Amino acid sequence: MKDYDNLVDALEDLYTRGYVHDFNLKSDCLECSSLKLQLKPQDFEIKETYRFEGMSDPSDNSVIYVIESKDGIKGTLIDAYGVYAEALTPEMAAKIRSNK
């Protein structure tokens, strides 16, 4: 796993490594709107996670989840700390929290 100085550097490198899709978290799945794809917890793995902390503002904290589907679709999910803590199914919450 690499060590990145900031969120932008991480996303640029992950893109060159094939993680080109953007995922959004829904209550029971990850969604990639560009592919019209929804992935249930059993359909993807979180390969890596990277945390970034804002130097002066704690609200600048974020996490990048590096996602790969069982079908080989690669992308990222960006979470501002705590934003996704609400309204998740137990299965989705367990999948995300197990990698924080």
GROMACS elastic network, one bead per residue, 0.5 to 0.9 nm:
[ bonds ]
;  ai    aj funct       b0    kb
    1    48     6  0.72069   500
    1    49     6  0.88374   500
    2    10     6  0.86599   500
    2    50     6  0.88926   500
    3    10     6  0.83440   500
    3    50     6  0.82139   500
    4     7     6  0.74637   500
    4     8     6  0.88988   500
    4     9     6  0.63497   500
    4    10     6  0.56544   500
    4    50     6  0.81057   500
    4    52     6  0.88021   500
    5     8     6  0.86011   500
    5     9     6  0.68207   500
    5    10     6  0.77436   500
    5    52     6  0.81908   500
    6     9     6  0.55544   500
    6    10     6  0.64214   500
    6    11     6  0.88858   500
    6    52     6  0.65515   500
    6    53     6  0.87716   500
    7    10     6  0.51597   500
    7    11     6  0.62155   500
    7    12     6  0.86542   500
    7    50     6  0.85275   500
    7    51     6  0.84802   500
    7    52     6  0.67368   500
    7    62     6  0.81807   500
    7    63     6  0.85365   500
    7    64     6  0.78685   500
    8    11     6  0.52045   500
    8    12     6  0.61405   500
    8    13     6  0.86432   500
    9    12     6  0.52081   500
    9    13     6  0.62306   500
    9    14     6  0.85654   500
   10    13     6  0.52874   500
   10    14     6  0.60442   500
   10    15     6  0.85151   500
   10    50     6  0.81868   500
   10    64     6  0.84084   500
   11    14     6  0.50754   500
   11    15     6  0.60350   500
   11    16     6  0.87212   500
   11    19     6  0.84495   500
   11    64     6  0.83577   500
   11    76     6  0.81186   500
   12    15     6  0.51863   500
   12    16     6  0.65523   500
   12    17     6  0.88780   500
   13    16     6  0.51462   500
   13    17     6  0.63719   500
   13    18     6  0.89276   500
   13    19     6  0.87783   500
   14    18     6  0.64790   500
   14    19     6  0.53348   500
   14    20     6  0.75651   500
   14    66     6  0.81090   500
   14    75     6  0.82667   500
   14    76     6  0.82748   500
   15    18     6  0.52015   500
   15    20     6  0.50193   500
   15    21     6  0.84388   500
   15    75     6  0.80452   500
   16    19     6  0.72190   500
   16    20     6  0.79661   500
   17    20     6  0.82731   500
   18    21     6  0.86470   500
   18    73     6  0.88604   500
   18    74     6  0.63886   500
   18    75     6  0.75931   500
   19    22     6  0.84259   500
   19    66     6  0.74073   500
   19    67     6  0.76716   500
   19    68     6  0.81183   500
   19    73     6  0.79820   500
   19    76     6  0.64300   500
   20    73     6  0.87329   500
   20    74     6  0.63293   500
   20    75     6  0.51001   500
   20    76     6  0.74932   500
   21    32     6  0.69914   500
   21    34     6  0.78435   500
   21    35     6  0.84726   500
   21    73     6  0.78703   500
   21    74     6  0.62303   500
   21    76     6  0.63830   500
   21    77     6  0.88788   500
   22    31     6  0.83642   500
   22    32     6  0.60344   500
   22    33     6  0.80566   500
   22    34     6  0.80951   500
   22    74     6  0.88018   500
   22    75     6  0.55272   500
   22    76     6  0.53572   500
   22    77     6  0.62975   500
   22    78     6  0.85174   500
   23    30     6  0.60083   500
   23    31     6  0.53382   500
   23    33     6  0.76505   500
   23    67     6  0.83318   500
   23    75     6  0.65906   500
   23    76     6  0.58377   500
   23    77     6  0.50087   500
   23    78     6  0.79960   500
   24    29     6  0.85861   500
   24    30     6  0.56309   500
   24    31     6  0.51367   500
   24    32     6  0.64427   500
   24    33     6  0.81805   500
   24    76     6  0.86970   500
   24    77     6  0.62009   500
   24    78     6  0.79744   500
   25    28     6  0.79850   500
   25    29     6  0.63235   500
   25    31     6  0.63017   500
   25    77     6  0.75065   500
   25    79     6  0.88635   500
   25    84     6  0.74752   500
   25    88     6  0.88112   500
   26    29     6  0.52238   500
   26    30     6  0.58094   500
   26    31     6  0.67941   500
   26    84     6  0.88545   500
   26    87     6  0.85272   500
   26    88     6  0.72863   500
   26    92     6  0.87715   500
   27    30     6  0.83427   500
   27    84     6  0.89002   500
   27    86     6  0.84047   500
   27    87     6  0.57327   500
   27    89     6  0.57175   500
   27    92     6  0.70967   500
   27    93     6  0.85468   500
   28    39     6  0.86604   500
   28    40     6  0.65415   500
   28    41     6  0.76552   500
   28    87     6  0.89056   500
   28    88     6  0.61432   500
   28    89     6  0.54017   500
   28    90     6  0.84421   500
   28    91     6  0.74919   500
   28    92     6  0.56485   500
   28    93     6  0.85865   500
   29    38     6  0.61065   500
   29    39     6  0.52543   500
   29    41     6  0.63329   500
   29    88     6  0.87886   500
   29    89     6  0.87705   500
   29    92     6  0.66682   500
   30    37     6  0.81778   500
   30    38     6  0.55640   500
   30    39     6  0.50259   500
   30    40     6  0.65855   500
   30    41     6  0.79024   500
   30    44     6  0.87871   500
   30    77     6  0.85078   500
   30    92     6  0.88104   500
   31    35     6  0.86436   500
   31    36     6  0.74358   500
   31    37     6  0.56959   500
   31    39     6  0.63680   500
   31    40     6  0.89999   500
   32    35     6  0.56037   500
   32    36     6  0.58883   500
   32    37     6  0.51595   500
   32    38     6  0.64306   500
   32    39     6  0.84135   500
   32    75     6  0.87870   500
   33    37     6  0.64430   500
   33    38     6  0.83750   500
   34    37     6  0.78088   500
   35    38     6  0.87661   500
   39    42     6  0.78093   500
   39    43     6  0.54691   500
   39    44     6  0.65825   500
   39    69     6  0.74342   500
   40    43     6  0.52703   500
   40    44     6  0.72003   500
   40    91     6  0.88878   500
   40    92     6  0.77573   500
   41    44     6  0.60653   500
   41    45     6  0.79824   500
   41    91     6  0.66405   500
   41    92     6  0.57781   500
   41    94     6  0.88883   500
   41    95     6  0.63669   500
   41    96     6  0.88084   500
   42    45     6  0.79106   500
   42    70     6  0.86241   500
   42    91     6  0.89382   500
   42    95     6  0.87708   500
   43    68     6  0.87657   500
   43    69     6  0.57593   500
   43    70     6  0.56187   500
   43    71     6  0.83326   500
   44    67     6  0.67529   500
   44    68     6  0.55860   500
   44    70     6  0.56150   500
   44    71     6  0.85568   500
   44    72     6  0.89861   500
   44    73     6  0.89461   500
   45    66     6  0.83531   500
   45    67     6  0.58597   500
   45    68     6  0.54670   500
   45    69     6  0.62841   500
   45    70     6  0.76314   500
   45    95     6  0.85806   500
   46    49     6  0.74504   500
   46    65     6  0.62928   500
   46    66     6  0.56002   500
   46    68     6  0.65986   500
   46    69     6  0.88522   500
   46    95     6  0.83076   500
   46    96     6  0.80576   500
   46    99     6  0.70868   500
   47    65     6  0.76091   500
   47    66     6  0.54601   500
   47    67     6  0.59514   500
   47    68     6  0.68553   500
   47    99     6  0.89399   500
   48    64     6  0.81824   500
   48    65     6  0.61550   500
   48    66     6  0.50868   500
   48    67     6  0.76565   500
   48    99     6  0.80557   500
   49    63     6  0.67696   500
   49    64     6  0.55666   500
   49    66     6  0.60715   500
   49    99     6  0.69669   500
   49   100     6  0.71413   500
   50    62     6  0.83691   500
   50    63     6  0.55081   500
   50    64     6  0.51650   500
   50    65     6  0.68184   500
   50    66     6  0.83673   500
   50   100     6  0.88365   500
   51    61     6  0.74999   500
   51    62     6  0.59166   500
   51    64     6  0.65817   500
   51   100     6  0.86532   500
   52    60     6  0.80753   500
   52    61     6  0.55689   500
   52    62     6  0.53204   500
   52    63     6  0.62344   500
   52    64     6  0.83987   500
   53    56     6  0.88436   500
   53    57     6  0.83200   500
   53    58     6  0.68947   500
   53    59     6  0.84906   500
   53    60     6  0.63138   500
   53    62     6  0.65973   500
   53    63     6  0.88339   500
   54    57     6  0.53276   500
   54    58     6  0.56776   500
   54    59     6  0.71380   500
   54    61     6  0.53304   500
   54    62     6  0.83162   500
   55    58     6  0.75486   500
   55    60     6  0.80434   500
   55    61     6  0.89579   500
   56    59     6  0.89828   500
   56    60     6  0.82238   500
   57    60     6  0.56035   500
   57    61     6  0.79333   500
   58    61     6  0.57988   500
   59    62     6  0.83542   500
   59    80     6  0.77617   500
   59    81     6  0.78110   500
   60    80     6  0.73059   500
   60    81     6  0.84000   500
   61    79     6  0.86876   500
   61    80     6  0.58635   500
   61    81     6  0.57603   500
   62    78     6  0.69367   500
   62    79     6  0.54736   500
   62    81     6  0.52029   500
   62    82     6  0.88079   500
   63    77     6  0.81709   500
   63    78     6  0.57335   500
   63    79     6  0.50728   500
   63    80     6  0.62390   500
   63    81     6  0.66770   500
   63   100     6  0.80925   500
   64    76     6  0.65349   500
   64    77     6  0.57314   500
   64    79     6  0.63692   500
   64    80     6  0.87987   500
   65    75     6  0.85347   500
   65    76     6  0.55823   500
   65    77     6  0.50145   500
   65    78     6  0.62802   500
   65    79     6  0.78128   500
   65    96     6  0.85923   500
   65    99     6  0.82540   500
   65   100     6  0.86983   500
   66    74     6  0.76838   500
   66    75     6  0.62062   500
   66    77     6  0.66565   500
   66    78     6  0.88741   500
   67    73     6  0.80606   500
   67    74     6  0.56817   500
   67    75     6  0.52240   500
   67    76     6  0.55022   500
   67    77     6  0.71667   500
   68    71     6  0.79292   500
   68    72     6  0.58750   500
   68    73     6  0.55060   500
   68    75     6  0.65421   500
   68    76     6  0.85493   500
   69    72     6  0.51551   500
   69    73     6  0.51122   500
   69    74     6  0.65816   500
   69    75     6  0.88105   500
   70    73     6  0.74737   500
   79    82     6  0.74920   500
   79    83     6  0.65109   500
   79    84     6  0.68830   500
   80    83     6  0.55827   500
   80    84     6  0.79127   500
   81    84     6  0.77895   500
   81    85     6  0.86163   500
   82    85     6  0.52461   500
   82    86     6  0.83263   500
   83    86     6  0.73819   500
   84    87     6  0.77459   500
   84    88     6  0.76220   500
   84    93     6  0.86256   500
   85    88     6  0.71668   500
   85    93     6  0.76000   500
   86    93     6  0.87940   500
   87    93     6  0.88570   500
   88    91     6  0.79321   500
   88    92     6  0.59580   500
   88    93     6  0.55960   500
   89    92     6  0.52734   500
   89    93     6  0.60980   500
   89    94     6  0.85461   500
   90    93     6  0.51174   500
   90    94     6  0.60567   500
   90    95     6  0.86237   500
   91    94     6  0.52202   500
   91    95     6  0.62799   500
   91    96     6  0.88185   500
   92    95     6  0.51268   500
   92    96     6  0.62802   500
   92    97     6  0.84922   500
   93    96     6  0.53200   500
   93    97     6  0.58774   500
   93    98     6  0.82991   500
   94    97     6  0.52092   500
   94    98     6  0.58203   500
   94    99     6  0.87930   500
   95    98     6  0.54920   500
   95    99     6  0.71162   500
   96    99     6  0.57100   500
   96   100     6  0.67947   500
   97   100     6  0.51831   500
